């Protein structure tokens, strides 16, 4: 499915504006990408895997993850298969944040109803008619 790039920008604009107005934490693009990856890709990622998938450094992942954990949107858990490894998982609040974002996207993607403009006589037109009558 091909979508017009201007339409995509309009949807992004509407979504970001809705997110700014919402009573939810402001996330950087990196933090949002991290949250989306851990939520949409099954909920269990390692820092190493996230760094590889997003093509950014592990320290950058760790800083973003620290912020997501502080906000209660993600958590670190010990990997039950390998205690040396840490898994990054979304919290219930993180999943709710993604669900809210999904709803904002859907709202922003709704077609805008076309309103037919009714032509009103401009004040100058009314004056002109009054003087010529």
N, C-alpha and C positions, 0 to 999 in steps of 0.2 A: 504494500500500500504506500503510495507516494502522497505526502502531505506538503502543501505549499510552505516554504520556509517562513514566509511572513505570518502565516497562520500559527506555526509552531512558536514563533517569537511572541505572538499575541497571547497564546496559551501560557507560555513561560511568564510573561509579564503579569497576567492575571493571577497566576499561582503565587508568584513572589509577593505581589501586593496583598493578596489574601493572607499569606503567611506573616507578613509584617504587621497586619492588623490583628492577627490572632494572638491570643494570650498563650504563646508558646515561645520556647527559647529560639533566639536567632542563632542559626548555625552557619558556619563558613561553608563554602562549596566543598572543601575537603572533608569536613565533618559530616556533611549531608551525604556525600558519596560513600563514606565509610559506613554510615548507618544504613544506607540503601543496600550496599553490598552484603552486609551481615544479615539484614532482614530478608532480602530477596533471594539470596543464594543459600538458603537453608539454615541460617542462623548459627553456624559454627565455623569460625574461621580462625586461623592463627595470624599473629602479627606478620610473620614471614609471608604467609599466603596473601594477606591483604596488601602488603608492600609490593609483592610481585604483580598482583592483579591490577593495582592502581598505578603501578610504575612510579612509586615514590619511595623514599627511604624508610627504613624501620623506625628511626627516631621521629620522623614526621607522622607516621602512623601512631606511634606511642603518644605524642603530644595531642593529636586529635582525639585519640581514644581516652586520654585522661579527661579531656573536656566532656566527652559524651558520658563517661562514668560519673563525673561531678554533677552532671545534669540529670542523672538517673536514666539515661536512654540506652546505655550499654553496660556490660559487665565483663569482667575477666573471670574465667573459671579454669580450674585445673583439668587437663585432658585426662579422662579416666583410662585411656589406652596408653598414655605416656605422661607420667607425672611431671616430667621436665618441660613439657609443652603447655602453653596457656592458650585457651580458646577464647575468642571474643564472641559474645552472644548479645542479642538485643534483649532488653528488659520488656516487661509489659508496657511500660511508658514509651519505650522506643518503638514497639510495634504499633501502639496507639498513635504516635507521632507520624509514622509512615501511613497509617490509615487516614489520618486527617489530611496529610499531604495528597493522598490519592483522591479524596473528596474535593479538595481545592482544585486539583487538576481537572477533574470531571466538570466542576462548575465553570472553570475558565474555558473549557472546551465546548461548552454549550453554544449553539448558534445564537447569535444576537438577533432578536426579532427586528425586521425591517419596519420602520415606522414611516408612514406616508406623511410627508409634510403638507400641511394645508396652507395655501397661500393666503396670507393676511395682507390686507392693504396697508402699505406703509403709511405712517402719519403724513408724509409729504403728498402721497397719492390722494388721501382723503381731503387734505387742504385744497389741492388742485381741483378736485371734483366740486368742492363747495364753492370755490370762486368762479368756476365756469358754468355753474348751474343757474 
